Amino acid sequence: MNWIYIGGHWILTLLLGPIIFIIKNALSNLSHHNIFGFLELYPVMLIMGFAFSIPTYILFSLIFVLIQDKNIKTLYVKMFFIMTVVIGIWITTALISGTLWFDIAISYSISTIIIGLFFKPDFKLSTQL
């Protein structure tokens, strides 16, 4: 796995999470005013998402440093990282709480799963070096 995977995963999750949130809420309330109201919040959601995701991605990076030289299959590493981020999302949104925390957690979790499964982490086993 390389640092580009971690950074790309972080950035794309932050970009896609609010979009999924907006789409989910737009489908549940088909008012055009509602869609534009959420689109106005997109930049705020990006900034807040970045700020609140820093602890999760620091943990994500520390785990990466600890296991990068271990002989672990790429699939297991990928699933472990996805689960780490999803758990971090749920813990962070639960701590923040509020009326939309559950919807935000769902949106960012879907985002991180899609991004995590779509991209190849390029994690090389020590026997492949």
N, C-alpha and C positions, 0 to 999 in steps of 0.2 A: 504494500500500500504506500502511496506517496502523499505528500502534503497537499498536492493539487487536488486530490480526491477529497480530503478533509475540507479544504477551503471552498471547493466547488460545491460540495454537499451543503455546507453552511449557507453560502450565498443563495443557491438555488432554492433551498428550503425556505429561507427568509422571503424570497421573491414569490414563490408559489403558494405558500401558506395563506397569505391574505387574499389571494385570488380565489382559492378554494372556499375560504370563509365568505367572501362576497357572493360567489355563485350559490353556495348553500343557502345563504340568507335570502338571496333574490328569488330562488325557487320556492322558498317557504312563504314569501310575501311578494307577490307579483307587482307591486307598486313601482313605477319608474322612479319616483322620488327616492324610494328606499335604495335603489341601485346607485344612483348618483351620490347619495349621502355616504354610502360605503366607499365609493371611489374617492371621495374627498379624504377619507380616513386612511387610504392606502399608504401615503408617505409617513403618516404617524405610526401606522402599524409596522412599517419597515424599521423605523428608528427604535421603537419600543421592542420589537422582536429582536433586533440586534443587541440591544442593551441587556435584555433578559436572557438571551441565549449564551452569553459569554461564559457563565459558569459551566454549562453543559458541554460546550465545546472545549473548554480547558480540560475538563475531565476526559472527554473524548480524545484529546491530544495526548494526555498523560498515559492513558491506556495504550494508545498507539505506540508511544515510545517504549513502553514496557514489553510489548509483545511483538515488536517488529522483527526481532531476530529469532523468534520461536518458530517451531515447525508446526504450524497450525494451518489447516486447509482454508483457502480463500473464502469459501462459502460460509464457514463457521465464523470467521472474522467479520465478514460482511453482515451476517445476521446479528452478531453480538453488538456491532456498532449501531445498527439500526435500532435495536432494542434499547441500547444505552441512551440514544437521543430521544426515543419515544418516552422512556421513563423520565428523562430530564424535562421534556415538554410537559408531561402531566404533573410532575412535582412543582415546576415553576408556575404553571397556570393555576394550580390548586392553591399555592401560597399567595398569589396575587388576588385570587378569587374574583368577585364581581359577578354581574349577571350573565356575561357572555363567556366565562372562562371555559365551560364545557365545549362550546362550539369552537372556540379558538384552539383548544387542545386537540379536538377531532381534526380540524383543518390542517394544523401543522403536523400532526401525526400522519395523516394521509400524504401530505407533501413529502415528509422525510422518508416514508416507505417507498413512494414512487421514485424519488431521486436515488435512494439507496439501492433499489433493485435495478434501476436503469443503467447506472454507471458502473463500470468495471474498476475495482479498486487498485488493480495492478500490484497486488501483494505477492511477493516472491517468497517461496519457501526457501529455507536455508539450503536444502538439497538441490535447488534449482540454480544456485549461484555459480 
